[in-house]
Amino acid sequence: DPFMDPKGWPTFKDWPTPTTLLHEQAYFRGIQRAWESGERVHNALLVANRVICEVYPDKVTSCNEMDQLRLQAQYLRDMESYIDAQSGGPGKGWFRIAATPEDVRAIAAQGKLAVIVGAENSELFGCREINDVAQCTTADIDAGLDELESYGVSGLYPVHKFDNAFGGTRFDSGAQGAAVNVGNRISTGHFWQAESCEGAADNEQPLRSDAIAAVLKTTTGLPAGTVAPIYPTGGLCNVRGLTDLGAYLINQMMDRGMVINIDHMGIKTANAVLDMTEAAGYPGVATTHSWSDGTVIARIADVIVPVFFIVLIGYLYARRKAPDMGSFNRIALDVLAPLLVYSALAAKDFQITAQWPLLIGGTVLILGSGLLGWPLAKLT
């Protein structure tokens, strides 16, 4: 970067710094101090933006957003290895990448820092949309999810700054909104397209004129922003909602137990995602930096807050009474866990003709293990 002082220590003039949009990073000593002060779970995001990369004068990587995520994932693993080396060898460092909830609990219980990895970019898996034509397939999504999970990524932002093949974005406001809208035009071939709405809304835009917006709409019959980035005053909502590919991604994320972050989704997209997760009874939804309308955050709180209080009550009761959990654990294992499995299966469509391989395999496994075990049981 020709505009940045890369020296870091001892002045830390430009690196690292929280005031830049281009160099979002942290020196490991700062993270260490947070861990030593009691932090046990840390959220690290792999962030990329092809449009900014392409207009920037100096580049050290490909501007392909997936290439940028791959490089940052490697940097994160390098940091883990570096801290391990300072702590006595592989696996001995306080900085541990956690891929599952079980990993988080185990790492935190050891007094170390569990690092949860997420990805936040507009062209995830190359899934741009150019004038409403998706640039990826379900196969690209499956392969991309497999790859990111291999890096320890456990959460995604399906939509970021620009509209994409998954859904519509939530507009930035002010001068930054105008600049990001130009980026949307570069990424997708169109500016943000909006309609007036009341109540829950995406952000107003700086280029506003009710008269011009009305003339354009009357002349073309198209939403505001289609011809030029000029919008009516008042509340605006992105006309784009969750796409079929977006719904496929959300279903795959739920099947894999990944965190779905709704920040940066437009109102229509966010509400459609929440409709899906609520119907599935899926709790893995988050808004980690509140880049959503208040009504969307409230919908998440309706799910999370009761769970939080249930956990809190259980924790306080256990601290005070120290109950014997053996009986409850046996009930949970023998009764509740099978019920959970059956309820999950019952919630999905079942076509018996498509399940013959599974039925035959299960039958062979059960009968085969019985036939193998019967002679051994006779011997004992």
C-alpha positions in Angstrom: 0.0 0.0 0.0 1.8 3.2 -1.2 -0.2 5.4 1.2 0.5 3.5 4.4 3.4 3.3 6.8 3.9 -0.4 7.1 6.4 -0.3 10.1 4.0 -0.9 12.9 6.0 -1.0 16.1 7.0 1.3 17.8 4.8 4.1 16.4 1.9 2.1 15.0 1.1 5.1 12.8 -0.9 3.3 10.2 -0.7 -0.4 11.1 -2.7 -1.6 12.9 -5.3 1.0 13.3 -9.1 0.9 13.8 -9.7 4.0 11.8 -9.1 2.6 8.3 -11.5 0.8 6.0 -8.7 -0.9 4.1 -6.5 -2.4 6.8 -8.7 -4.2 9.3 -6.3 -6.2 11.4 -5.0 -6.5 14.9 -1.5 -6.9 16.3 -1.4 -10.2 18.3 -0.3 -8.5 21.5 -3.5 -6.5 21.6 -5.5 -9.7 21.3 -3.3 -11.3 23.9 -4.1 -8.5 26.4 -7.8 -9.0 25.8 -7.4 -12.8 26.5 -5.3 -12.1 29.6 -8.1 -9.8 30.8 -10.7 -12.6 30.5 -11.8 -12.8 26.9 -12.4 -16.4 26.0 -14.3 -16.2 22.6 -13.1 -14.0 19.8 -14.8 -13.4 16.4 -12.4 -13.1 13.4 -13.9 -12.2 10.0 -12.4 -12.8 6.6 -13.4 -9.7 4.7 -13.0 -9.0 0.9 -14.3 -6.5 -1.6 -13.3 -7.0 -5.3 -14.4 -3.5 -6.4 -12.2 -1.6 -3.9 -9.3 -4.0 -4.7 -9.6 -3.3 -8.5 -9.7 0.5 -8.1 -6.8 0.6 -5.6 -3.5 1.5 -7.2 -1.3 -1.1 -5.5 -2.2 -4.8 -5.1 -0.4 -7.8 -3.5 -3.1 -10.4 -4.2 -5.7 -11.3 -6.8 -8.9 -9.2 -6.5 -11.0 -12.4 -6.7 -12.8 -12.3 -3.3 -12.4 -16.0 -2.7 -8.7 -15.7 -3.3 -8.6 -12.9 -0.7 -10.5 -15.1 1.8 -8.1 -18.0 1.2 -5.1 -15.7 1.9 -6.7 -14.3 5.1 -7.5 -17.8 6.3 -3.9 -18.7 5.9 -2.8 -15.6 7.7 -5.0 -16.6 10.6 -3.5 -20.1 10.7 0.0 -18.5 10.5 -0.9 -16.4 13.6 -2.0 -19.5 15.4 1.3 -21.3 14.5 3.3 -18.2 15.5 1.7 -18.0 18.9 2.1 -21.8 19.3 5.9 -21.4 18.6 6.2 -18.8 21.3 4.3 -21.0 23.7 6.3 -24.2 23.4 5.1 -25.9 20.3 2.1 -26.9 18.2 -1.2 -26.9 20.1 0.3 -25.1 23.1 -0.6 -21.5 22.3 -3.5 -19.5 23.8 -4.9 -18.6 20.4 -7.0 -21.6 19.0 -9.2 -21.6 15.9 -12.6 -23.2 16.8 -14.7 -24.7 14.0 -17.6 -26.1 16.1 -19.5 -25.2 19.3 -17.8 -28.2 20.9 -14.4 -26.7 20.0 -15.4 -23.4 21.6 -16.5 -24.9 24.8 -13.4 -27.2 25.1 -10.9 -24.3 24.3 -12.6 -21.9 26.7 -12.6 -24.5 29.4 -8.8 -24.8 29.1 -8.6 -21.1 29.7 -7.5 -20.4 26.1 -9.0 -18.1 23.4 -11.5 -19.8 21.1 -11.3 -18.0 17.7 -14.6 -18.2 15.7 -14.0 -17.6 12.0 -16.6 -16.0 9.7 -16.6 -14.6 6.1 -18.0 -11.2 5.1 -18.0 -10.3 1.4 -20.4 -9.5 -1.4 -19.3 -12.0 -4.0 -19.2 -15.2 -1.8 -18.3 -18.2 -3.9 -18.3 -15.9 -6.9 -22.0 -15.5 -6.6 -22.5 -12.1 -8.1 -25.6 -11.2 -10.0 -25.1 -9.1 -13.2 -28.4 -7.5 -14.2 -30.3 -10.2 -12.3 -28.4 -13.1 -13.8 -26.7 -15.3 -11.2 -23.0 -16.0 -11.8 -22.9 -19.2 -9.8 -24.8 -22.5 -9.3 -25.8 -24.7 -6.4 -22.7 -26.8 -7.1 -20.5 -23.7 -6.6 -22.2 -23.1 -3.2 -21.7 -26.7 -2.1 -18.0 -26.6 -3.1 -17.5 -23.2 -1.5 -19.1 -24.3 1.8 -16.9 -27.4 1.9 -13.8 -25.2 1.3 -14.6 -22.6 3.9 -15.4 -25.2 6.5 -12.0 -26.8 5.9 -10.5 -23.4 7.0 -12.6 -23.5 10.2 -15.2 -21.0 9.0 -18.4 -21.5 10.9 -20.5 -18.4 10.0 -21.3 -16.3 6.9 -22.8 -13.1 5.8 -24.8 -14.2 2.8 -25.1 -10.6 1.7 -22.7 -7.7 2.2 -22.3 -4.3 0.6 -23.7 -5.1 -2.8 -26.7 -7.0 -4.2 -25.7 -10.5 -5.1 -27.1 -13.8 -6.3 -28.5 -14.5 -2.8 -30.5 -11.3 -2.2 -30.7 -7.6 -1.8 -28.4 -5.5 0.4 -29.2 -2.9 3.0 -28.2 0.5 1.7 -25.5 2.6 3.3 -26.5 6.1 4.0 -25.0 9.6 3.4 -22.0 10.2 1.2 -20.7 6.7 1.9 -24.0 5.4 0.5 -23.5 7.2 -2.7 -20.0 5.8 -3.1 -21.1 2.2 -2.2 -24.0 2.5 -4.7 -21.4 3.2 -7.4 -19.7 0.0 -6.3 -23.0 -1.8 -6.6 -23.2 -0.6 -10.2 -19.7 -1.9 -10.9 -20.4 -5.3 -9.3 -23.9 -5.9 -10.6 -24.5 -3.7 -13.6 -27.1 -1.6 -11.9 -27.6 0.9 -9.0 -29.6 0.0 -6.0 -33.3 -0.2 -6.9 -35.7 0.9 -4.2 -39.3 1.5 -3.5 -40.8 3.8 -0.9 -41.8 2.0 2.3 -43.0 2.9 5.8 -41.9 1.4 9.1 -39.0 -1.0 8.7 -36.8 0.3 5.9 -33.3 0.4 4.5 -31.4 3.7 4.7 -32.3 6.9 2.9 -30.0 8.0 0.1 -28.2 11.4 -0.3 -29.4 11.9 -3.9 -33.0 12.6 -3.3 -35.7 14.3 -5.3 -39.3 13.4 -5.2 -40.0 15.3 -8.4 -37.3 13.6 -10.5 -38.0 10.2 -9.0 -41.7 10.6 -9.8 -40.9 11.6 -13.4 -38.6 8.7 -13.9 -41.1 6.2 -12.5 -43.9 7.6 -14.6 -41.8 7.5 -17.7 -40.2 4.1 -17.3 -42.5 2.3 -14.8 -39.3 1.0 -13.1 -38.3 1.3 -9.5 -36.2 4.3 -8.3 -32.5 3.8 -9.0 -33.1 1.8 -12.2 -32.2 4.7 -14.6 -30.2 6.9 -12.2 -29.3 6.8 -8.5 -31.9 9.4 -7.6 -34.5 8.4 -5.0 -37.6 9.8 -3.3 -37.4 11.1 0.2 -38.5 9.1 3.2 -38.1 5.4 3.9 -36.7 3.2 1.1 -36.6 -0.6 0.8 -34.5 -2.6 -1.6 -36.8 -4.2 -4.2 -34.7 -7.3 -4.2 -35.4 -10.1 -1.7 -34.1 -13.6 -1.0 -33.5 -15.5 -4.3 -33.8 -19.2 -4.9 -30.0 -19.5 -4.7 -30.2 -17.5 -1.4 -32.8 -19.9 0.0 -30.6 -22.9 -1.1 -27.6 -21.3 0.7 -29.6 -20.7 3.9 -30.8 -24.3 3.9 -27.3 -25.6 3.4 -26.0 -23.4 6.3 -28.7 -24.7 8.6 -28.0 -28.3 7.6 -24.3 -27.7 8.4 -25.0 -25.9 11.7 -23.4 -22.6 10.5 -24.1 -19.2 12.0 -26.3 -17.1 9.6 -25.5 -13.4 10.0 -28.3 -11.1 8.7 -26.3 -7.9 9.0 -26.2 -6.0 5.6 -29.3 -7.8 4.3 -32.1 -5.6 3.0 -35.4 -5.7 4.8 -37.0 -8.1 2.3 -34.1 -10.5 2.3 -33.6 -10.4 6.1 -37.3 -11.1 6.8 -37.4 -14.0 4.3 -34.3 -15.5 6.0 -35.9 -15.2 9.5 -39.1 -16.7 8.2 -37.0 -19.8 7.1 -35.0 -20.1 10.3 -38.1 -19.7 12.5 -40.0 -22.3 10.5 -37.1 -24.7 10.9 -36.7 -23.8 14.6 -33.1 -22.9 13.9 -31.4 -20.7 16.5 -28.1 -20.1 14.7 -28.9 -16.5 13.6 -26.9 -13.4 14.6 -26.5 -9.7 14.1 -23.0 -9.1 15.3 -22.6 -5.4 14.4 -26.3 -4.4 14.2 -26.2 -3.4 10.5 -30.0 -4.2 10.4 -33.2 -2.4 10.9 -34.4 -2.4 14.5 -37.4 -4.6 13.7 -35.1 -7.3 12.3 -32.9 -7.2 15.5 -36.1 -7.5 17.6 -37.1 -10.6 15.7 -33.8 -12.2 16.6 -34.0 -11.0 20.2 -37.4 -12.8 20.4 -35.6 -16.1 19.9 -32.3 -15.4 21.6 -33.4 -13.6 24.8 -35.6 -16.4 26.1 -32.9 -18.9 25.5 -30.4 -16.7 27.3 -32.6 -16.4 30.3 -33.3 -20.1 30.4 -29.5 -20.7 30.4 -29.0 -18.0 33.0 -31.6 -19.5 35.3 -30.2 -23.0 34.9 -26.7 -21.6 35.7 -27.7 -19.8 38.8 -29.7 -22.7 40.1 -26.8 -25.1 39.5 -24.5 -22.7 41.3 -26.8 -22.5 44.3 -28.1 -26.1 44.6 -25.4 -28.2 42.9 -28.0 -30.8 41.7 -27.0 -34.3 40.6 -27.2 -34.2 36.8 -26.7 -37.9 36.3 -30.4 -38.8 36.0 -31.2 -35.9 33.8 -28.3 -36.6 31.5 -29.5 -40.2 31.1 -33.0 -39.0 30.2 -31.5 -36.5 27.8 -29.4 -39.2 26.1 -32.0 -42.0 26.1 -35.2 -40.0 25.5 -34.7 -36.4 24.4 -31.9 -36.9 21.9 -33.9 -39.6 19.9 -37.0 -37.4 20.0 -34.9 -34.5 18.6 -33.7 -36.7 15.8 -37.2 -37.9 15.0 -38.6 -34.4 15.1 -35.9 -33.1 12.7 -36.7 -36.0 10.3 -40.4 -35.5 10.6 -40.0 -31.8 9.6 -38.5 -32.8 6.2 -40.2 -34.3 3.1 -39.7 -38.1 2.9 -39.9 -39.9 -0.4 -39.4 -43.6 0.2 -38.4 -44.3 -3.4 -35.4 -42.0 -3.0 -34.3 -43.6 0.3 -33.8 -47.2 -0.8 -30.0 -47.1 -0.5 -30.3 -45.7 3.0 -32.9 -48.3 4.0 -31.0 -51.2 2.6 -27.7 -50.0 4.2 -29.4 -49.6 7.6 -31.0 -53.1 7.3 -27.6 -54.7 6.3 -25.8 -52.8 9.2 -28.4 -53.9 11.8 -28.7 -57.5 10.7 -25.0 -57.8 10.0 -23.9 -56.6 13.4 -26.5 -58.9 15.0 -25.2 -61.9 13.1 -21.6 -61.1 14.0 -22.5 -60.5 17.7 -24.7 -63.6 18.1 -21.8 -66.2 18.1 -19.8 -64.0 20.5 -22.8 -63.7 22.8 -23.2 -67.6 22.7 -19.5 -68.0 23.6 -19.8 -65.8 26.7 
